Structure formats: C-alpha cells, structure tokens
C-alpha cells in the first residue's frame, strides 16, 4: 500500500491501478524461489495474460493521450529529461 501512495505522487492513477494487477503475479513469481512453490500449469498462461492485458492498457492509454495532443505525464517527462 505505501508503494501505491508513493507511485501516485510520481505517475498517473491509471498507471498505478494497471500495475496493481501485476501484484499477484509478482507475488507468485517471488514465492517460487523463496518458498519453493511449484509452478502449476495454469500459472504461466495466467501470468502472460495479465502482463499482456496491462501492456495493452498502458500502451492504448498513452496512444490516446498522444492522439489528443495532451501533454506528457510527469513520469514521461522525467524519462525523457536527464
């Protein structure tokens, strides 16, 4: 939760919410080496679907902002400026 609050000060809320979908995947991937969890046959396609959905959401949102001529987000500006 504190990382979400910190992220909200740096990027748009839509990016933070989309990345929230990745938290269960990151937890599952981290649990494999740390807790010696087994990789189930459902884990890999489920993780790929989640990553794909988040990528499409972020990409389409950015494309729509650029199409409207909106100013880049603070995170995009920071990534471009040294």
Secondary structure by P-SEA (a helix, b strand, c coil): caaaaaaaacccaaaaaaaccaaaaaaaaaaccccccccccaaaaaaaaaaaaaaaaaaaaaaaaaaacccccaaaaaaacc
